[in-house]
Amino acid sequence: MNKIFPQEEVSGNAAAGTKVLPGEEGFLLHTAGCSALCCSRRGACLSAFVLLLLATLAALMALVSILGPPPRTPGAQACVTLTNRTGFLCHDQRSCISASGVCDGIRTCPHGEDEEEALCRDVPQSLPSFLVARCGDPASWIYSDQKCDGTNNCGDCSDELSPVTACPPCGPGWWRCPPTVFKYCDCIPRSLCRDLVQHCSDWSDENACPGP
């Protein structure tokens, strides 16, 4: 006579030969549901983080397009050249070029910043003030290193003579004479003395100047 045993309730694990105790089936279902929910929540958090990162990048790109890119190099700075003249400090913070070498069509700084469009697009208004000197005629200007160099750069000697400009007296390499002819103002280089060419209006460069 065959005995009939009560049918055992089994879960998916019971099908593999593992018995499920009373109440354990609900626990397994709860655990499975939690895993799915937690995975769903982690995915949502990750998606939100990615969206936030993309939004931040988009905002930065929009800001750069409105304001323009940040400056690559420091602004224009003054320096003193080896000849004791006002100069332009290149962005390498080592090279000091003469003021009159800025916006002259020749890239003198190692990276060419002395010829950048922003600096040279509307000379002299676009130049920093330390590079510019005004003449007696306010409409005329020269580079600051051309002032007090002995040469009539303004055309009326206002860059060499008072009251517009106060320059030091002529040095030992110069000869002082009354208003000069053409290129110079009140001094000429001694190398021009006795060269059979008039440079001083009183001819003292040929008659009195002892020469170099």
Backbone bond lengths (Angstrom), bond angles and torsions (degrees), N, CA, C in turn:
res aa  C-N    CA-C-N  psi(-1)  N-CA   C-N-CA  omega(-1)  CA-C   N-CA-C  phi
1 M - - - 1.466 - - 1.509 108.12 -
2 N 1.300 113.94 125.59 1.463 119.42 -179.46 1.516 110.24 -80.70
3 K 1.391 110.93 136.94 1.472 116.64 177.30 1.508 109.30 -90.57
4 I 1.303 114.08 140.13 1.468 119.68 178.01 1.518 107.88 -103.53
5 F 1.383 115.14 119.18 1.474 120.02 179.55 1.527 108.92 -96.26
6 P 1.330 118.12 150.27 1.485 120.02 176.80 1.516 110.11 -63.28
7 Q 1.308 113.51 138.37 1.473 118.10 -179.34 1.523 109.64 -68.80
8 E 1.354 115.22 130.80 1.470 120.15 -179.91 1.515 109.70 -84.61
9 E 1.342 115.35 138.15 1.460 120.45 174.62 1.515 108.45 -81.89
10 V 1.278 115.30 128.58 1.470 119.64 -177.59 1.507 109.30 -130.63
11 S 1.284 112.81 152.65 1.476 119.42 174.66 1.508 108.08 -97.85
12 G 1.303 116.47 -166.87 1.448 119.70 176.91 1.496 110.83 -61.69
13 N 1.336 118.01 -35.66 1.459 121.07 179.31 1.515 109.25 -70.79
14 A 1.366 117.79 -33.74 1.460 120.66 -179.58 1.499 110.14 -63.72
15 A 1.334 116.74 -29.63 1.454 119.27 179.45 1.505 110.41 -63.28
16 A 1.298 116.43 -23.12 1.460 120.44 178.61 1.504 110.85 -91.12
17 G 1.340 115.98 5.49 1.450 118.82 176.52 1.496 114.79 105.04
18 T 1.342 115.64 10.77 1.461 119.48 -178.65 1.512 108.87 -108.15
19 K 1.283 116.13 127.88 1.450 120.30 179.60 1.512 110.35 -78.78
20 V 1.321 116.66 145.60 1.468 122.58 176.72 1.490 107.66 -110.08
21 L 1.311 115.71 121.60 1.445 120.50 -179.24 1.516 110.19 -75.01
22 P 1.313 116.13 157.21 1.479 118.97 178.86 1.524 110.38 -56.61
23 G 1.340 116.56 133.77 1.467 122.28 179.53 1.513 113.41 88.20
24 E 1.316 117.66 -16.17 1.464 120.32 -176.70 1.513 110.89 -77.07
25 E 1.327 116.21 -28.22 1.462 118.62 -178.84 1.524 111.69 -64.00
26 G 1.332 116.32 -40.46 1.465 119.70 178.12 1.515 111.94 -64.27
27 F 1.331 115.63 -36.26 1.468 120.11 179.35 1.521 110.52 -64.75
28 L 1.347 115.56 -42.48 1.457 119.38 179.75 1.518 111.48 -64.25
29 L 1.337 115.62 -41.68 1.466 118.71 178.23 1.520 111.33 -63.21
30 H 1.339 117.04 -39.71 1.469 121.47 179.31 1.526 110.92 -64.18
31 T 1.356 115.01 -41.50 1.466 118.95 -179.28 1.518 110.75 -65.42
32 A 1.312 117.21 -43.45 1.460 120.90 179.43 1.521 110.87 -61.93
33 G 1.341 116.49 -42.18 1.465 120.68 179.22 1.523 111.49 -64.52
34 C 1.329 116.40 -38.96 1.466 120.55 -179.97 1.519 110.94 -65.15
35 S 1.346 115.89 -41.71 1.465 119.10 -179.72 1.519 110.26 -60.94
36 A 1.318 116.25 -44.90 1.461 119.20 179.67 1.521 111.21 -63.12
37 L 1.347 116.75 -40.79 1.464 121.31 -179.22 1.519 110.88 -66.55
38 C 1.369 115.19 -44.78 1.472 119.03 -179.45 1.509 110.66 -62.67
39 C 1.335 115.94 -41.94 1.460 118.69 177.92 1.511 110.46 -61.46
40 S 1.333 115.95 -39.87 1.461 119.99 179.10 1.517 110.99 -63.58
41 R 1.348 116.15 -42.42 1.469 119.70 -179.92 1.520 111.53 -66.38
42 R 1.340 117.35 -40.40 1.467 119.97 178.81 1.517 110.67 -63.66
43 G 1.323 116.70 -40.07 1.452 120.01 177.84 1.510 112.11 -63.46
44 A 1.344 115.78 -39.84 1.463 119.48 178.63 1.515 110.58 -64.88
45 C 1.346 117.35 -42.08 1.468 121.49 179.31 1.525 110.70 -63.01
46 L 1.339 116.01 -42.79 1.460 119.72 179.39 1.518 111.04 -63.93
47 S 1.309 116.72 -41.97 1.466 120.34 178.37 1.518 111.06 -63.24
48 A 1.332 116.72 -40.99 1.468 120.24 178.96 1.525 110.99 -63.87
49 F 1.335 117.08 -39.14 1.469 120.63 179.68 1.521 110.90 -65.18
50 V 1.342 115.93 -42.99 1.467 120.00 179.01 1.520 110.82 -63.50
51 L 1.322 116.99 -42.15 1.461 120.50 178.70 1.522 111.36 -63.55
52 L 1.343 116.49 -40.45 1.469 120.09 178.35 1.516 110.78 -63.79
53 L 1.331 117.48 -41.66 1.455 121.45 179.02 1.521 111.30 -63.31
54 L 1.320 116.57 -43.01 1.466 120.55 178.55 1.516 111.39 -64.87
55 A 1.338 116.50 -39.37 1.471 120.00 178.93 1.520 110.68 -64.56
56 T 1.341 116.89 -39.69 1.469 120.51 178.63 1.521 111.34 -63.74
57 L 1.344 116.39 -44.37 1.463 120.13 178.14 1.519 111.47 -62.66
58 A 1.330 117.00 -40.20 1.464 120.49 178.80 1.528 111.13 -64.04
59 A 1.342 116.46 -39.13 1.458 120.00 178.85 1.522 111.24 -66.03
60 L 1.335 117.21 -40.14 1.460 120.52 178.46 1.520 111.23 -64.83
61 M 1.325 116.90 -41.23 1.460 120.32 178.77 1.516 111.14 -64.59
62 A 1.324 116.64 -39.20 1.468 119.78 178.11 1.521 111.11 -65.37
63 L 1.337 116.80 -38.83 1.463 120.97 179.54 1.516 110.97 -65.66
64 V 1.338 116.90 -41.37 1.462 120.49 179.11 1.518 110.64 -65.52
65 S 1.346 117.14 -38.52 1.464 119.83 179.90 1.520 111.89 -67.67
66 I 1.330 117.10 -28.47 1.474 120.50 179.64 1.522 111.15 -81.81
67 L 1.326 115.91 -48.87 1.468 120.84 -174.76 1.512 113.05 -89.34
68 G 1.325 117.44 -14.50 1.441 120.57 -175.19 1.513 110.26 87.17
69 P 1.326 117.32 163.00 1.457 120.49 -178.76 1.513 110.80 -68.24
70 P 1.323 118.66 153.05 1.454 120.45 177.93 1.517 110.57 -64.37
71 P 1.319 118.71 151.92 1.462 120.62 -179.30 1.521 111.07 -61.46
72 R 1.356 115.22 137.84 1.450 119.72 -178.97 1.525 111.38 -78.62
73 T 1.320 115.47 -24.42 1.453 119.14 -172.00 1.513 110.34 -139.29
74 P 1.309 117.73 165.01 1.457 120.29 178.43 1.518 111.46 -64.57
75 G 1.330 117.17 162.21 1.448 121.75 177.10 1.518 111.49 -69.99
76 A 1.355 115.86 172.74 1.457 121.01 -178.69 1.525 110.45 -62.05
77 Q 1.323 115.41 134.95 1.460 121.21 179.98 1.520 109.96 -131.51
78 A 1.332 115.66 146.54 1.464 121.18 179.25 1.523 109.66 -84.61
79 C 1.323 115.07 156.36 1.457 121.76 174.46 1.519 107.52 -151.80
80 V 1.310 117.19 177.13 1.465 122.38 179.07 1.526 108.06 -116.86
81 T 1.322 116.42 124.74 1.463 120.79 -178.32 1.525 110.63 -75.17
82 L 1.321 115.50 173.66 1.459 121.13 179.65 1.529 112.05 -64.86
83 T 1.336 116.93 -20.93 1.468 120.66 177.27 1.530 111.62 -94.33
84 N 1.327 116.08 16.48 1.466 122.59 177.90 1.527 112.49 62.66
85 R 1.313 115.92 39.30 1.462 122.25 177.94 1.523 109.83 -116.06
86 T 1.336 114.61 158.65 1.465 119.21 176.46 1.518 109.69 -64.75
87 G 1.326 115.65 133.02 1.454 119.71 -178.80 1.519 112.51 -132.15
88 F 1.309 115.21 178.08 1.467 124.41 -179.97 1.525 107.14 -112.65
89 L 1.345 116.13 122.50 1.457 120.97 -179.21 1.527 109.85 -84.08
90 C 1.327 115.62 120.38 1.466 119.76 178.24 1.526 110.12 -68.75
91 H 1.299 115.88 164.53 1.458 120.11 -174.61 1.522 113.81 -71.65
92 D 1.315 117.59 -8.68 1.458 118.63 174.10 1.526 111.50 -79.25
93 Q 1.362 115.69 -2.58 1.464 122.59 177.42 1.536 112.02 63.77
94 R 1.319 117.49 17.40 1.463 120.71 178.39 1.520 112.14 -127.16
95 S 1.323 116.99 -40.69 1.461 121.45 -175.70 1.525 110.48 -82.69
96 C 1.328 116.45 125.25 1.471 122.10 178.10 1.518 107.54 -117.89
97 I 1.329 117.03 110.81 1.462 120.50 -178.98 1.522 109.11 -103.71
98 S 1.316 116.91 158.93 1.457 121.17 -178.35 1.523 110.31 -65.10
99 A 1.322 116.08 150.80 1.467 120.52 -179.98 1.520 111.19 -58.24
100 S 1.332 116.69 -40.31 1.464 119.96 -178.55 1.524 112.40 -72.96
101 G 1.327 117.50 -4.87 1.454 120.44 175.16 1.514 113.20 -87.67
102 V 1.348 116.82 -1.73 1.463 121.43 179.56 1.530 109.27 -87.93
103 C 1.313 116.06 133.45 1.474 122.11 178.09 1.529 112.00 58.44
104 D 1.330 116.19 38.67 1.461 120.19 176.99 1.527 112.04 -103.58
105 G 1.347 115.39 9.92 1.454 119.55 179.10 1.515 114.39 87.34
106 I 1.336 117.24 -1.41 1.462 121.74 -179.46 1.521 108.77 -120.82
107 R 1.316 117.09 123.85 1.464 121.02 178.93 1.523 109.05 -75.84
108 T 1.324 116.26 105.36 1.456 121.37 -176.72 1.521 112.03 -96.82
109 C 1.336 117.56 -37.80 1.463 120.95 176.98 1.528 109.36 -66.91
110 P 1.325 117.86 151.29 1.466 120.59 -178.44 1.518 114.14 -53.82
111 H 1.334 117.02 -33.93 1.466 120.45 -178.60 1.531 111.99 -108.85
112 G 1.323 117.48 8.54 1.459 121.08 174.32 1.510 116.01 74.87
113 E 1.351 118.03 17.52 1.466 118.69 -177.10 1.524 113.10 -70.10
114 D 1.326 119.01 -13.72 1.462 121.75 176.86 1.525 111.98 -73.49
115 E 1.336 116.95 -7.74 1.467 121.14 179.12 1.521 112.00 -121.86
116 E 1.337 118.35 16.09 1.460 121.06 -178.33 1.525 110.81 -63.50
117 E 1.329 115.43 147.98 1.466 120.89 -176.56 1.527 112.10 -59.81
118 A 1.325 117.10 -41.26 1.463 119.84 -178.42 1.522 111.44 -62.31
119 L 1.316 117.55 -30.27 1.460 122.23 -178.97 1.521 111.55 -83.17
120 C 1.300 117.26 -31.72 1.470 121.05 -169.74 1.525 114.78 -112.87
121 R 1.324 118.58 2.78 1.468 119.12 -171.83 1.522 113.00 -71.32
122 D 1.363 118.91 -23.78 1.465 120.56 -177.06 1.531 109.41 -146.24
123 V 1.318 115.87 62.55 1.460 122.02 -178.95 1.530 109.79 -69.15
124 P 1.355 120.65 135.76 1.465 126.18 4.28 1.531 114.85 -92.15
125 Q 1.355 117.68 -2.69 1.468 119.29 -175.84 1.532 112.02 -60.27
126 S 1.314 117.42 -33.84 1.459 120.15 -177.60 1.527 113.15 -82.05
127 L 1.327 117.36 -6.75 1.464 120.73 179.85 1.522 110.75 -84.70
128 P 1.324 118.58 145.98 1.469 119.95 172.99 1.520 109.85 -64.05
129 S 1.311 117.69 150.02 1.468 122.45 -171.55 1.526 112.84 -60.86
130 F 1.336 118.04 -28.93 1.467 118.40 -176.63 1.534 112.59 -70.65
131 L 1.333 117.39 -10.93 1.464 120.58 178.52 1.522 112.98 -92.70
132 V 1.336 117.60 -9.33 1.462 121.40 -170.57 1.524 111.33 -117.41
133 A 1.336 116.11 138.20 1.471 122.74 173.06 1.528 107.80 -128.60
134 R 1.322 116.54 137.08 1.462 121.08 -178.56 1.523 110.77 -91.69
135 C 1.317 114.68 149.04 1.464 121.15 177.40 1.525 110.10 -92.46
136 G 1.352 116.46 -177.81 1.458 120.28 176.49 1.515 111.34 -59.52
137 D 1.310 116.97 -37.69 1.456 122.46 172.50 1.528 107.24 -83.97
138 P 1.346 118.41 112.60 1.469 120.26 -175.98 1.514 114.23 -55.81
139 A 1.332 117.31 -22.23 1.456 120.20 -179.99 1.528 111.69 -77.44
140 S 1.327 117.00 -13.78 1.459 120.82 -178.30 1.524 110.14 -102.96
141 W 1.302 116.65 148.35 1.457 121.50 -179.97 1.526 110.41 -146.68
142 I 1.310 115.42 161.00 1.454 122.32 174.80 1.526 107.86 -137.67
143 Y 1.304 117.06 168.70 1.463 120.26 172.14 1.520 109.20 -73.67
144 S 1.304 116.34 146.50 1.455 121.20 -173.24 1.527 113.37 -61.82
145 D 1.322 118.17 -26.52 1.462 118.85 179.28 1.526 112.40 -79.56
146 Q 1.351 117.57 -4.80 1.463 121.17 177.47 1.525 112.21 -91.29
147 K 1.324 115.27 -5.64 1.461 119.52 178.83 1.535 109.02 -80.20
148 C 1.324 116.00 138.06 1.465 122.13 178.09 1.528 112.26 59.25
149 D 1.337 116.23 36.30 1.464 118.58 175.68 1.519 111.60 -103.70
150 G 1.350 116.32 7.47 1.457 121.21 178.36 1.511 114.11 87.20
151 T 1.322 117.10 -7.84 1.462 121.20 -176.07 1.525 110.28 -107.32
152 N 1.329 115.79 142.74 1.462 122.05 -178.47 1.523 109.76 -79.58
153 N 1.314 116.19 77.78 1.465 120.53 -176.84 1.522 112.10 -78.29
154 C 1.335 118.17 -31.35 1.461 121.19 -179.11 1.527 112.31 -79.73
155 G 1.323 117.01 -18.69 1.459 120.41 -178.45 1.509 112.84 93.52
156 D 1.350 117.88 -20.84 1.466 121.41 177.88 1.530 110.77 -120.31
157 C 1.310 117.22 13.55 1.471 124.82 -179.43 1.524 113.52 63.35
158 S 1.333 117.90 13.19 1.462 119.06 -179.86 1.526 112.04 -69.43
159 D 1.322 117.54 -16.43 1.457 119.97 176.06 1.520 112.19 -82.83
160 E 1.348 116.38 -5.44 1.460 120.60 -178.26 1.523 113.30 -121.45
161 L 1.312 117.03 -20.90 1.461 120.26 -172.21 1.516 111.59 -122.36
162 S 1.343 115.74 152.03 1.460 120.98 173.16 1.526 107.97 -72.25
163 P 1.339 118.94 159.73 1.468 126.66 7.70 1.527 114.56 -86.76
164 V 1.332 117.43 -4.29 1.463 118.27 -177.81 1.522 110.85 -73.54
165 T 1.307 117.42 -43.80 1.462 122.09 -175.61 1.517 110.23 -130.41
166 A 1.311 116.45 133.77 1.465 121.79 175.38 1.522 108.23 -103.53
167 C 1.322 116.39 105.10 1.455 121.43 -178.37 1.527 109.90 -107.85
168 P 1.309 117.96 152.11 1.465 120.51 176.64 1.518 110.39 -65.52
169 P 1.331 117.45 160.94 1.479 120.37 179.70 1.526 110.89 -61.36
170 C 1.319 114.24 163.21 1.460 119.04 178.03 1.526 109.85 -59.97
171 G 1.292 116.36 137.14 1.455 120.67 179.74 1.523 111.76 -79.01
172 P 1.331 116.69 179.81 1.471 120.76 -177.09 1.526 113.49 -63.53
173 G 1.304 118.11 -20.75 1.462 120.15 179.00 1.505 113.68 -86.88
174 W 1.352 116.86 8.90 1.461 121.46 -176.58 1.521 110.74 -124.77
175 W 1.350 116.03 157.79 1.456 123.00 175.76 1.515 108.39 -118.37
176 R 1.362 115.45 125.24 1.460 119.85 -179.19 1.522 109.94 -88.16
177 C 1.314 114.64 136.13 1.450 119.87 177.89 1.521 109.36 -152.09
178 P 1.333 119.07 170.92 1.475 120.85 178.00 1.525 109.60 -58.64
179 P 1.321 116.30 174.92 1.469 118.86 -176.99 1.522 111.48 -42.01
180 T 1.305 113.83 132.62 1.455 119.64 -172.51 1.516 111.54 -91.85
181 V 1.287 114.41 176.48 1.460 121.67 -178.79 1.530 109.11 -100.66
182 F 1.314 115.92 130.72 1.458 123.42 172.54 1.536 114.36 67.29
183 K 1.312 116.77 -102.45 1.459 120.90 -161.93 1.517 114.59 -75.03
184 Y 1.333 119.25 -33.14 1.465 121.81 -172.15 1.515 110.94 -105.82
185 C 1.335 115.21 173.81 1.467 119.88 -176.63 1.526 110.96 -111.57
186 D 1.339 119.16 -86.45 1.463 119.19 -179.12 1.527 112.72 -113.87
187 C 1.324 117.18 4.12 1.459 121.70 176.38 1.522 108.64 -141.59
188 I 1.314 115.95 149.79 1.455 120.13 172.97 1.527 108.30 -127.56
189 P 1.298 118.54 155.12 1.469 119.76 174.45 1.526 109.98 -63.21
190 R 1.310 116.76 137.78 1.466 120.31 -179.84 1.534 111.87 -61.31
191 S 1.295 116.55 -20.77 1.470 119.03 178.38 1.517 112.10 -65.05
192 L 1.354 117.12 -15.99 1.457 121.04 179.78 1.527 112.31 -92.68
193 C 1.315 117.40 -6.61 1.460 120.23 179.53 1.531 110.56 -68.94
194 R 1.335 114.45 140.92 1.471 122.61 176.40 1.535 111.90 55.10
195 D 1.323 115.19 39.08 1.470 119.50 175.58 1.519 111.26 -101.53
196 L 1.365 115.68 10.81 1.458 123.88 178.99 1.522 113.28 69.01
197 V 1.354 115.64 18.75 1.467 121.39 176.92 1.519 107.93 -125.82
198 Q 1.351 117.03 131.60 1.461 120.50 -179.96 1.528 110.57 -73.96
199 H 1.339 115.65 124.59 1.457 122.16 173.29 1.525 111.22 -118.82
200 C 1.333 117.84 -31.00 1.461 122.21 175.88 1.525 109.08 -97.40
201 S 1.316 116.97 142.73 1.461 120.09 -176.92 1.529 112.44 -65.29
202 D 1.342 117.74 -21.71 1.468 120.61 178.53 1.529 112.29 -100.14
203 W 1.280 118.30 10.33 1.464 124.87 179.46 1.527 112.94 62.97
204 S 1.331 116.96 16.98 1.463 118.39 -178.34 1.525 111.90 -67.62
205 D 1.316 116.63 -20.38 1.471 118.34 178.53 1.526 111.29 -68.90
206 E 1.368 116.00 -19.91 1.457 119.34 179.09 1.537 111.21 -104.27
207 N 1.346 116.97 -24.42 1.459 119.40 -174.14 1.519 113.61 -102.67
208 A 1.353 118.20 -33.06 1.469 120.06 -172.43 1.521 113.59 -117.44
209 C 1.280 117.63 -29.09 1.479 120.53 -176.98 1.524 109.73 -66.92
210 P 1.333 117.41 125.64 1.467 119.70 -179.01 1.524 113.47 -73.78
211 G 1.277 117.96 -8.18 1.457 120.62 -179.20 1.521 111.81 91.96
212 P 1.316 116.91 -175.00 1.479 120.81 -176.28 1.531 111.37 -61.06
